[in-house]
């Protein structure tokens, strides 16, 4: 019973163990680093999404004149299937590095963020 109150360890009421500061959460500096990392991750995701939208538009234009064959040939389903396919292609390309547009957008976002911070 005494161990649960802290008396067995020598810490009485009003005192705390040396590591008690860690129990109250991260320090402000750690929170700032975590917020910066979260902002960087959000900016990177936004840059990849932007590149995916660009690539989707490019792939859609590339497939405009193509006629479908097989079970979807010549029907409305061809357009729907084609749009899903180009969307997935664009996401996959952007995620694996794409054409380099995401890096440029990310660098621009980070530069704007640094200017605002000053």
SULUR-V769550 format. One record per backbone hydrogen bond with DSSP energy under -1.0 kcal/mol. CO is the residue of the C=O (numbers start at 1). NH is the residue of the N-H. E is the energy in kcal/mol with one decimal. If there is no record, write none. Layout:
CO:NH:E
CO:NH:E
This chain:
2:7:-1.1
2:8:-1.0
6:11:-1.7
12:15:-1.6
17:20:-2.1
22:25:-1.1
27:31:-2.3
28:32:-2.2
29:33:-2.3
30:34:-2.3
31:35:-2.5
32:36:-2.4
33:37:-2.4
34:38:-2.3
35:39:-2.5
36:40:-2.5
37:41:-2.3
38:42:-2.4
39:43:-2.6
40:44:-2.5
41:45:-2.3
42:46:-2.5
43:47:-2.3
44:48:-2.3
45:49:-2.5
46:50:-2.3
47:51:-2.2
48:52:-2.4
49:53:-2.2
50:54:-2.3
51:55:-2.9
52:56:-2.4
53:57:-2.1
54:58:-2.2
55:59:-3.1
56:60:-2.4
57:61:-1.9
58:62:-1.8
59:63:-1.7
70:73:-1.3
72:75:-1.7
75:78:-1.1
76:80:-1.4
77:81:-2.9
78:82:-2.5
79:83:-2.0
80:84:-2.1
81:85:-2.5
82:86:-2.6
83:87:-2.0
84:88:-2.3
85:89:-2.6
86:90:-2.5
87:91:-2.0
88:92:-2.4
89:93:-2.7
90:94:-2.4
91:95:-2.3
92:96:-1.6
93:98:-2.5
94:97:-1.1
97:100:-1.3
100:104:-1.3
101:105:-2.4
102:106:-2.8
103:107:-2.6
104:108:-2.1
105:109:-2.5
106:110:-2.5
107:111:-2.1
108:112:-2.2
109:113:-2.0
110:114:-2.1
111:115:-1.8
112:116:-2.0
113:117:-1.8
114:118:-1.0
